[in-house]
Structure formats: structure tokens, C-alpha cells
Amino acid sequence: MQLKTTSLKLPKNLHYSLLQKVVEDGYGMRGKSRWILEAIEVFFNLSDYPTLVDLADSMDTLNDTLSIRLPIQTLQKIDEAVIFIRKDFPLMEGVKSKIIRASIMQRLLGRTVND
């Protein structure tokens, strides 16, 4: 599986909650990318994920940088989702980062496909 590094900005409190949850869930500090990858996969199965990305648009004070390694296939799915989301929200900027931020938020909230 070929991996590619990508970076995004997060609010400090979301970044802290993410790191805390990754460790709490037993992934260890090196499991952050795997935890986020799983969050993205579940997120794309939510019927309302484009709306959730739009809600992530309202985040401010993005002052922490997060670097993660994701499979090329996942990054391609994110690119396809950008096109899909832009149909409903054509003026939205930074859609890739917002998808990842929204995925993280939904997993932290414990949201699954059945919810």
C-alpha cells in the first residue's frame, strides 16, 4: 500500500482531543494516521457527510498543523468527494482539509454509519 503525507490545520482543542482519543483507543502515538483513515472511511458512509463538511467550514483559529500518512486510494476518494461536495457548495474553499477535519470530529463524537 503506497502512502502519501498530507497536512492540514486544526484548532488546538480539536488536535488535543484527537491525540488523547487515539491513545485512549489503544492506537498509540504512531497510530494517529490509521485512526484518521478509519474515521474517513466511516465518514464517507454517512448519508449527510456533505452537510457535515459544510459545518466544519465554520471552524476558526486553525492554529495547529497535523501531518498524516494516507493511502493513495483514500486520497483519490477524498478528491472524488471534493467534486461531489462542490456541486452543493461551489464556493467552499479547502474542501480536502474540511473533509478530514469533519471525519475527525464525527469519530470523536462517536458517530457511526448506523446513527
FENWO-V901284 format. One record per residue. N is the residue number from 1. RES is the residue in three letters. PSI is psi in whole degrees, -180 to 180 (* if undefined). Layout:
[[N | RES | PSI] [N | RES | PSI]]
This chain:
[[1 | MET | 122] [2 | GLN | 129] [3 | LEU | 150] [4 | LYS | 138] [5 | THR | 137] [6 | THR | 155] [7 | SER | 152] [8 | LEU | 165] [9 | LYS | 143] [10 | LEU | 152] [11 | PRO | 146] [12 | LYS | -43] [13 | ASN | -35] [14 | LEU | -41] [15 | HIS | -45] [16 | TYR | -45] [17 | SER | -39] [18 | LEU | -52] [19 | LEU | -41] [20 | GLN | -45] [21 | LYS | -38] [22 | VAL | -46] [23 | VAL | -45] [24 | GLU | -36] [25 | ASP | 0] [26 | GLY | 16] [27 | TYR | -19] [28 | GLY | 170] [29 | MET | -21] [30 | ARG | -4] [31 | GLY | 9] [32 | LYS | -47] [33 | SER | -40] [34 | ARG | -42] [35 | TRP | -45] [36 | ILE | -39] [37 | LEU | -46] [38 | GLU | -39] [39 | ALA | -41] [40 | ILE | -44] [41 | GLU | -43] [42 | VAL | -41] [43 | PHE | -44] [44 | PHE | -15] [45 | ASN | -5] [46 | LEU | 133] [47 | SER | -28] [48 | ASP | 23] [49 | TYR | -34] [50 | PRO | -37] [51 | THR | -37] [52 | LEU | -33] [53 | VAL | -40] [54 | ASP | -38] [55 | LEU | -35] [56 | ALA | -16] [57 | ASP | -22] [58 | SER | 0] [59 | MET | 139] [60 | ASP | -179] [61 | THR | 60] [62 | LEU | 85] [63 | ASN | -3] [64 | ASP | 141] [65 | THR | 133] [66 | LEU | 126] [67 | SER | 133] [68 | ILE | 159] [69 | ARG | 121] [70 | LEU | 150] [71 | PRO | 147] [72 | ILE | -39] [73 | GLN | -39] [74 | THR | -41] [75 | LEU | -34] [76 | GLN | -39] [77 | LYS | -39] [78 | ILE | -43] [79 | ASP | -41] [80 | GLU | -39] [81 | ALA | -34] [82 | VAL | -46] [83 | ILE | -45] [84 | PHE | -46] [85 | ILE | -39] [86 | ARG | -20] [87 | LYS | -38] [88 | ASP | -31] [89 | PHE | 72] [90 | PRO | -24] [91 | LEU | -1] [92 | MET | 134] [93 | GLU | 156] [94 | GLY | 40] [95 | VAL | -39] [96 | LYS | -50] [97 | SER | -38] [98 | LYS | -35] [99 | ILE | -46] [100 | ILE | -43] [101 | ARG | -44] [102 | ALA | -37] [103 | SER | -45] [104 | ILE | -47] [105 | MET | -44] [106 | GLN | -38] [107 | ARG | -38] [108 | LEU | -33] [109 | LEU | -8] [110 | GLY | 19] [111 | ARG | 132] [112 | THR | 176] [113 | VAL | -33] [114 | ASN | -11] [115 | ASP | *]]
